[in-house]
Amino acid sequence: MMVNRRTVLIVLVVFSLLAATASWSAAAEPFRVGVAVSLTGAFGKEGTMVQDAYILWMETVNARGGINGHPVELTFYDDKSDPATSAKLIDRLVIGDKVDLLLGGFGSSLVFAASAAAERHGYPLISGAASSNRLFERGFKYYFSTLGKATEEVRGCVEMFTAVTPKPKTAAIIGADILFTSLACEGYREYAGRHGIEVIHYELFPMAFQEYNSLLHKVKGKDPDLLLVGSHLLVAMRVMKALKEIDYSPKAVAFSYGPTVPRFAEELKGDAEFVIAASEWAPNLPFEGAVFGSAADFNRTFSDRFQRRPDFVEAAAVGGALAQQLAIERLGLKPPLSGADRAAIRDKLVSDTFPTFYGVIDFAPDGANVAQPPVAVQIQDGALKTVYPLEYAESEIRYPFQAWKQR
């Protein structure tokens, strides 16, 4: 008999729930939480990481007695990295499965579609893995993001160069022409201009682009000090491989996303050294709150559970689930939730602030989290090190990028 992957995922989650809640009273009705997330397709790797984050949140909450005495039950559906499918799955979760709550998946284009469906149903949807500015420009009441806006997310990757000597004078900006990464490139351009760095090459390419060597040969000919890339994991890895193949070593290379995913350094090994990446969380940041304790505590809990360090997107996803949990606890709500209950959760998310391991989560009326610092990290000796803001730096910025032939 053929069993599709989505069925297997739901079965696994149910088994996890049963193990976590074996001691619950039969009268303790669960909070049913639905997630449409990419588990296959272009964003399957990253979506699986978001799934891990939510599973850790569920297990931790249930081990502590649940939310207001009620366990959490998660249902995942694979949107296959397709926005239209993501929206349809939100309808299925709300209408068919009658979930109490929703959480967001991975990627701005997917979350853009899913959040529109959630808005129609009057369900808060908090994402920790989408940050396109357009998500916040629709006048929605029920969409929230723990990440900063895409144009702001890369700010630290440019500002950090005010602290190096000699200061870079020129930059090339390239990136995938999709919602998040194109806006990241706009952010690079804005902050480069603010800090006197001239952009001498600017180019967007399709997500399915293959001619990285040719593109980077063109950039190499202009000899910019910096290469700033609007990226997801696959784009970031392809850029680094191409840089080595054509023997091109700008003074620094920075990515909007990719190098913080463990797979990046694991596969590239020494070729990942010196790479800079935007981040919105790191284990050494001085944040602390309910359920998970400090940033360092969360890092240990996650690492013990999955045998790898958490990516900042995973931390952001857990932070979003935690903010919704804290809102429910402050309201004293119990399942099943009504439409009025979900409207009250929405209002509480906007009116309150939520101290957590991820930082103080403070949602503006448009759903954006206004409290996150512009963090940049660098791969040094195989490990991610926070290098900006300087007051949180674990290590000095290694600059310039070491030429390939000198490694």
C-alpha positions in Angstrom: 0.0 0.0 0.0 1.3 3.4 -0.9 1.5 5.9 2.0 2.2 9.6 1.1 4.6 11.6 3.1 2.0 14.0 4.5 0.1 11.0 6.1 3.3 9.8 7.6 4.0 13.2 9.1 0.6 13.5 10.7 1.0 10.0 12.1 4.4 10.9 13.6 3.0 14.0 15.2 0.1 12.1 16.7 2.5 9.5 18.2 4.6 12.4 19.5 1.5 13.9 21.1 0.5 10.6 22.7 3.9 10.1 24.2 4.0 13.7 25.5 0.5 13.6 26.9 0.2 10.0 28.2 -0.4 11.3 31.7 -3.1 13.9 30.8 -6.6 13.5 32.0 -9.0 12.5 29.3 -11.0 15.6 30.1 -8.1 17.9 29.1 -9.1 18.8 25.6 -6.0 19.8 23.5 -5.3 23.1 21.8 -5.2 22.0 18.2 -2.6 23.9 16.2 -2.3 23.7 12.4 0.8 24.4 10.3 1.1 24.5 6.5 4.8 24.3 5.8 7.2 23.3 3.0 8.5 19.8 3.7 9.3 19.1 0.0 10.1 21.3 -3.0 12.5 24.3 -3.2 12.1 25.2 0.5 11.8 21.6 1.9 15.0 21.7 3.9 14.2 25.0 5.5 10.6 24.1 6.1 11.6 20.9 7.9 13.7 23.0 10.3 10.6 25.1 11.1 8.7 21.8 11.7 11.4 20.8 14.2 11.1 24.1 16.0 7.4 23.7 16.5 7.8 20.1 17.7 10.3 21.3 20.3 7.9 24.0 21.4 5.0 21.5 21.7 7.1 19.0 23.6 8.4 21.6 26.0 5.0 23.1 26.7 3.4 19.8 27.3 6.1 18.7 29.6 5.4 21.8 31.7 1.7 21.1 31.9 0.4 22.6 28.7 -1.3 25.9 28.1 -3.7 26.7 30.9 -3.7 23.0 31.8 -4.4 21.8 28.3 -1.9 19.9 26.0 -0.9 21.1 22.6 -1.6 19.0 19.5 0.2 19.8 16.2 -1.0 19.0 12.7 1.4 19.5 9.8 0.6 19.6 6.1 3.2 19.8 3.3 2.5 22.8 1.0 5.2 21.5 -1.4 6.7 25.0 -1.6 3.7 26.1 -3.6 1.9 29.3 -2.4 -1.6 28.3 -3.8 -1.3 24.9 -2.0 -0.3 26.7 1.2 -3.5 28.8 1.1 -5.7 25.7 0.4 -4.1 23.9 3.4 -5.0 26.8 5.7 -8.6 26.4 4.6 -8.4 22.7 5.2 -6.9 23.1 8.7 -9.6 25.7 9.7 -12.7 24.2 8.0 -11.9 20.5 7.9 -9.7 20.0 10.9 -11.2 22.8 13.0 -7.9 23.7 14.6 -7.9 26.3 17.4 -4.7 28.0 16.2 -2.4 28.4 13.3 1.4 28.9 13.0 3.3 30.1 10.0 5.5 28.1 7.6 8.7 29.0 5.8 9.3 31.7 3.1 7.7 35.0 2.3 5.9 33.9 -0.8 4.3 30.9 1.0 3.4 32.8 4.1 2.0 35.7 1.9 -0.6 33.2 0.6 -1.2 31.4 3.8 -1.7 34.5 5.9 -4.3 35.8 3.4 -6.3 32.7 4.0 -5.8 33.0 7.8 -7.0 36.6 7.6 -10.2 35.5 5.9 -10.9 33.1 8.7 -10.0 35.5 11.5 -7.1 33.4 12.7 -3.8 34.9 14.0 -0.9 33.6 12.1 2.6 34.2 13.5 5.6 33.5 11.2 9.2 33.1 12.3 10.4 32.5 8.7 9.1 35.3 6.5 10.0 38.9 6.4 9.1 40.5 3.1 8.0 44.1 3.6 4.9 43.4 1.5 3.6 41.1 4.2 3.1 44.2 6.4 1.6 46.5 3.8 -1.8 44.8 3.3 -3.7 46.3 6.2 -4.1 42.8 7.8 -5.1 42.5 11.4 -4.2 38.9 12.0 -0.7 38.5 10.5 2.4 38.8 12.8 6.1 38.1 12.3 8.9 37.7 14.8 11.5 38.5 12.1 12.2 42.1 11.2 11.3 43.4 7.7 13.5 42.1 4.9 15.1 45.5 4.1 16.0 45.8 7.8 17.2 42.3 8.3 20.4 42.9 6.3 21.2 46.2 8.0 23.9 44.6 10.2 25.6 43.1 7.2 26.4 46.6 5.9 26.7 48.6 9.1 29.4 46.2 10.4 31.8 47.5 7.8 32.0 50.8 9.5 34.1 49.0 12.1 36.7 47.6 9.7 39.9 49.1 8.4 40.3 50.0 5.6 36.6 50.8 5.1 35.2 49.3 1.9 34.3 51.8 -0.8 32.4 49.8 -3.3 29.9 46.9 -3.4 28.2 44.5 -5.9 24.7 43.4 -5.0 23.2 40.3 -6.5 20.2 38.1 -5.5 17.4 35.8 -6.5 14.4 37.7 -7.9 11.8 36.4 -5.4 9.9 38.3 -2.7 12.3 38.1 0.3 15.6 38.1 -1.5 14.9 41.0 -3.8 13.8 43.1 -0.9 17.0 42.1 1.0 18.9 43.5 -2.0 17.0 46.7 -1.7 18.0 46.8 1.9 21.7 46.3 1.1 21.5 49.2 -1.4 19.8 51.5 1.0 22.3 50.9 3.8 25.3 51.0 1.5 24.2 54.4 0.4 23.8 55.6 4.0 27.3 54.5 4.8 29.1 55.9 1.7 29.6 52.6 -0.1 29.1 52.9 -3.8 27.1 50.1 -5.5 28.8 49.5 -8.8 26.8 46.4 -9.8 23.2 45.4 -9.0 21.5 42.4 -10.6 18.6 40.0 -9.8 18.3 36.6 -11.3 15.6 33.9 -11.4 15.5 31.3 -8.6 16.2 28.6 -11.1 19.3 30.4 -12.3 22.4 28.2 -13.1 25.0 30.6 -14.7 26.7 31.6 -11.4 30.2 31.4 -12.8 29.3 33.8 -15.7 27.5 36.3 -13.4 30.4 36.3 -10.9 33.0 36.7 -13.7 31.1 39.9 -14.7 31.2 41.1 -11.1 34.8 40.2 -10.7 35.7 42.4 -13.6 34.3 45.4 -11.7 36.4 44.5 -8.6 34.0 45.6 -5.8 35.2 45.5 -2.3 32.1 43.8 -1.1 29.8 41.1 -2.5 26.3 41.3 -0.9 23.9 38.6 -1.9 20.1 38.2 -1.5 19.8 34.5 -0.8 18.3 31.4 0.5 20.4 28.4 1.4 20.7 27.0 -2.2 21.7 30.3 -3.7 24.3 31.0 -1.0 25.9 27.6 -1.5 26.0 28.0 -5.3 27.6 31.5 -5.0 30.4 30.2 -2.7 31.1 27.2 -5.0 31.2 29.6 -8.1 33.5 32.0 -6.3 36.0 29.3 -5.7 35.8 27.9 -9.2 36.6 31.3 -10.8 39.1 32.2 -8.1 37.4 35.4 -7.0 38.0 36.8 -3.6 36.2 40.0 -2.8 37.2 41.6 0.6 34.0 40.3 2.1 30.9 38.2 1.1 27.6 38.6 3.0 24.3 36.7 2.5 20.8 37.5 3.6 20.1 33.9 4.5 21.8 30.5 4.1 25.1 30.4 6.1 23.3 30.2 9.5 21.8 26.8 8.4 24.1 24.1 9.6 24.2 22.4 6.2 26.1 25.4 4.8 29.2 24.9 6.8 28.9 21.1 6.9 29.0 20.8 3.2 31.4 23.6 2.3 33.7 23.0 5.2 36.8 25.3 4.9 35.3 27.1 1.9 32.7 28.6 4.3 35.3 30.5 6.3 35.0 34.3 6.5 31.4 34.2 5.2 29.1 36.8 6.8 25.3 36.4 7.2 22.3 38.3 8.5 20.8 36.9 11.7 18.1 38.0 14.1 19.1 35.9 17.0 22.2 34.3 18.5 22.8 32.1 21.7 25.0 34.7 23.3 22.4 37.5 23.2 21.3 38.7 26.7 17.6 37.6 26.3 15.5 35.7 28.8 11.9 34.8 29.4 9.3 32.2 30.3 9.3 28.5 29.3 12.8 28.3 27.7 14.8 30.6 30.0 17.7 32.4 28.4 19.0 32.4 24.8 21.8 30.1 25.9 19.3 27.8 27.7 17.2 27.5 24.5 20.4 26.8 22.5 21.2 23.9 24.8 17.6 22.5 24.8 17.4 22.6 21.0 20.9 21.1 20.6 20.2 18.3 23.0 16.9 17.4 21.2 18.1 17.6 17.6 21.9 17.2 17.9 22.6 20.4 16.1 22.5 24.1 16.9 19.3 26.1 16.1 19.2 28.4 13.2 17.8 31.9 13.9 14.7 31.1 11.9 14.0 28.2 14.2 14.5 30.4 17.2 12.1 32.9 15.6 9.5 30.2 14.9 9.6 29.1 18.5 9.5 32.7 19.7 6.3 33.3 17.6 4.6 30.1 19.0 5.6 31.3 22.5 4.2 34.8 22.1 0.8 33.3 21.1 1.0 30.9 24.0 1.7 33.7 26.5 -1.2 35.8 25.1 -3.5 32.8 25.6 -2.2 32.3 29.1 -2.7 35.9 30.0 -6.3 35.7 28.7 -7.0 32.5 30.6 -8.5 30.8 27.5 -9.2 27.1 27.1 -10.1 25.0 24.0 -12.0 24.9 21.9 -11.5 28.5 20.9 -14.2 30.7 19.4 -13.8 33.5 16.9 -14.1 36.0 19.7 -11.3 34.2 21.6 -9.0 34.5 18.5 -9.9 38.2 18.2 -8.9 38.6 21.8 -5.6 36.9 21.2 -5.0 39.2 18.2 -5.6 42.3 20.4 -3.4 40.9 23.2 -0.5 40.3 20.7 -0.7 43.9 19.7 -1.2 45.5 23.1 1.4 43.5 25.1 5.1 42.8 25.0 6.5 39.3 25.5 10.0 38.8 27.1 11.4 35.6 25.7 14.7 33.8 25.0 14.4 35.3 21.5 14.2 38.8 22.8 11.3 41.1 23.7 8.7 40.4 21.1 6.8 43.7 20.5 4.3 43.6 17.6 3.4 46.9 15.9 -0.2 47.2 14.6 1.0 46.1 11.1 2.3 42.8 12.7 6.0 43.6 12.5 8.3 42.9 15.5 9.9 46.2 16.2 12.4 45.1 18.9 15.0 43.0 17.1 18.6 44.2 16.8 20.5 44.0 13.4 22.7 41.0 14.0 25.5 39.8 11.7 27.4 36.6 12.2 30.6 35.3 10.6 31.9 31.7 10.1 35.2 31.5 11.9 37.0 28.2 12.4 33.9 26.3 11.3 31.6 28.0 13.9 29.2 30.9 13.7 30.3 33.9 15.7 28.3 37.0 16.4 30.4 40.0 15.1 27.7 42.8 15.1 26.4 44.7 16.9 29.8 45.3 18.5 28.4 45.2 22.1 27.3 41.6 21.5 30.3 40.5 19.5 31.8 37.2 20.4 34.8 37.8 18.1 36.4 40.5 16.0 35.4 40.7 12.4 37.9 38.8 10.2 38.5 41.1 7.2 39.4 40.9 4.4 38.3 37.5 3.0 41.3 35.3 2.6 42.2 34.6 -1.0 41.3 31.0 -2.1 44.9 30.1 -3.0 46.1 31.2 0.4 43.9 28.7 2.3 
